[in-house]
Amino acid sequence: MDYITWRSFYTVLVFVLFIGVVWWAYSKGQKKNFDEAANSIFDEDKQSSVTKDSTKQESKNNE
């Protein structure tokens, strides 16, 4: 086998992997996981604001 044949196999392999990743990313089963990941930053923000508010109230109660 020569260099051109190996490059052809490599090109086909990379293309098949690309199609697999695209299929995985757009499959219906992944939508829930991606939505949770996209909204997780907002969940962390709510949790940190609740923690800050409770800390402020505790410090006011201690004064």
Secondary structure, DSSP 8 states (H G I E B T S, - for coil): --HHHHHHHHHHHHHHHHHHHHHHHTSHHHHHHHHHHHHHHHHHHHHHHHHHHHHHHHHHHH-
